[in-house]
């Protein structure tokens, strides 16, 4: 019997997409924090 059943494929894809979404969210969060830091730096420099 094959291990690549629909159930296992779906479970794997869900896990994969969850990890990808997590990584994407982390990248967005980092960019937002960097923007905030740059903004504060520019304000204090003036």
N, C-alpha and C positions, 0 to 999 in steps of 0.2 A: 504494500500500500504506500502511496506517495505521501511524503511529508508536506508537500506544497498544496495543502487544502485551502479552500477559499477562506476558511476561518483563520488559519495561520497567516495567510498573506495579508488579510485585513488587519490582524493584530500587529503585524510587523509594520505595515504602512502607517497605521495610526501612531505607533510609537515613533516612527521616523518623522512624521509630520509634526508631532508634538515637540520633538527635539529641534527641528528646523525652526519652528515658530518661536521657541525659547531663545535660540541663538539670534534670530532676527530681532526680537524684542530687546535683547541685551545690547545689540548694536545700536538700536534706536535710542535707548536710554543713555548709552555712552556719548552719542552725538549731542543729545540734549544737555547733558552735564557739561560737555566741552564748550558748547555755545554759551552756557551760563558763566563758566569760568572766564572765557574770553571777554564776555560783556563786562564782568566785574573788573577785570584787569584793565580794560580800556577806559572804564569810568575812573578808576583810581589813578591812572596814568595822567589824566588831564588836569 
